[in-house]
Amino acid sequence: MNILILGGGGVVGQKLAASLARIATLRGQRIAHLTLADIKDPAPVDAPFAVATTVCDIADPASVALAITPQTDVIYLLAAIVSSHAEEDFDTGMKINLFGTYNVLERCRQLGTQPVVVFTSSIAIYGGEAADPLGDHSYPNPQTSYGGQKAIGEILINDYTRKGFIDGRAFRLPTISVRPGLPNRAASGFMSSIFREPLNGQRAICPVDADFLHYYLSPRKCVENLIKGANLLADDLGQNRVMQMPGRTWSIGQMIDAMTEVAGPAPAELIDWTPQPDVQRIVSGWRWDIHAGKATRLGLTADDSFQDNIRHYLADDKP
Amino acid sequence: MNILILGGGGVVGQKLAASLARIATLRGQRIAHLTLADIKDPAPVDAPFAVATTVCDIADPASVALAITPQTDVIYLLAAIVSSHAEEDFDTGMKINLFGTYNVLERCRQLGTQPVVVFTSSIAIYGGEAADPLGDHSYPNPQTSYGGQKAIGEILINDYTRKGFIDGRAFRLPTISVRPGLPNRAASGFMSSIFREPLNGQRAICPVDADFLHYYLSPRKCVENLIKGANLLADDLGQNRVMQMPGRTWSIGQMIDAMTEVAGPAPAELIDWTPQPDVQRIVSGWRWDIHAGKATRLGLTADDSFQDNIRHYLADDKP
């Protein structure tokens, strides 16, 4: 079992690599080799199998051809330009999120090895005229270029699978929170930083009201689901390989109360409530009445509570 | 008013050009110039304004840059590789239907002139797990690469419009029947040939049963709708620029009865009922319970009857 994580240097990629190192099997087979690839050389992980790290620019077909070999059995395609970044820099978003995805799928087709491809789509594909409640069979009407590029990726995953070029599966990720590390250029960044920074003793800005509702998943559960997602059999997935990954809907206020319950009252006092119109404009188009019917039936799960999510951060990530 | 028809050599493109020549205005302005562009030099039309014809390969950005100029006000993007062709030749389908569309939109973005772009999508975007009844807000779950490429085009039209790069509108065309001229490589070809050839005194093969239901529009109505589609104002269209074009659902048997009512019993006797599994496999995945809510509200229309449709063929197209 040879695994490649494209985006292996990111938060989810690194946590996925650490989990794979711990379980040492995927799809019922012992892992022989794991490659972490990213636009900058990713940090390696300690594992009971061979681990390589490599620089790969998915916008460059030649670079993709070096990363995906005839021996690659499972590809995690996590690499992406996130929402605010893709909104500001349209070219780079298209280059990575659309053409990068295409380059990966084309390489698989050229090889003819039909690898498993796990693609991370996003709840950013919902929006506009799509009717609530939202889920596996909702109309994608994204209100960001990032969401549009992810919606296109979903269609490509389905078509390359239908044609027998890959064995694909695409999961629309909820917003990942509490996301460790430094802020990225996602408009959803504050949905982690208002917990992460205060739990680390630092101040953070909340740019929306306490009643702002959104759909969340912890990094730990996300990685669990990505591993289950690779393990799913083609017959169980059926012809449509695109589905919502389970999450939970909470208000900012509920989440802060959960943090206070787990970590005491001090962190919440480090939050500055400063409206930011640019962020509000993007996130107000996002949706929260989301249901993960198919993935739930297939055994993927959400966090039981946001208290759990805070505990995961403290256990897994607090510096 | 300068108009470009990409796919100007095709059946719809030629009829659209003839209609534009007749009305001589679009979007409330006199037409000054019409360019018909296609992969082979298209036939010109007689018009009370300047008409140019040109060879344009939309898969080639340099070719697209020659066809779309700073003076181009309205672009009809009709050029496509049709369903069976794109299914047999995956590369060419992707090159024309996905990257060709991208090249056109990118040229518009580079120019910064925000032209009106009228894109023809297709009911082939419906399928699989999308629930009936189908329409503007249905989940696209295409079962052909052609349908996937059209669904991607819809997302790009919406995003390039949202970003202010174009003033786009995309219409999911019903199956066009009775389509004049020679058969093309669309799996839907028989849905025209079983009327066209018998009305011309020739035999034709019907590869499906008489109770096969499908969703149709005459070429005449399609062109009327494409002209109305260009005339629609951005404010009336709203943020979501993708919609179903009106059509009507009929069975093959009903359509043959309509032909007999208009043209007598002889044509129907020229139909050979020969099942074709390859065609059946594709068209059985197509859908017919389709409703064009938004376009109907905006004034686009379907044929009143298939009898009318037969009369249109006899009046407009019979050699």
Interface residues (C-beta under 8 A of the other chain):
Chain A: F90 R109 G128 E129 A130 A131 D136 H137 S138 Y139 P140 N141 P142 Q143 S145 G148 A151 I152 I155 L156 N158 D159 R162 K163 Q239 N240
Chain B: F90 R109 G128 E129 A130 A131 D136 H137 S138 Y139 P140 N141 P142 Q143 S145 G148 A151 I152 I155 L156 N158 D159 R162 K163 Q239 N240
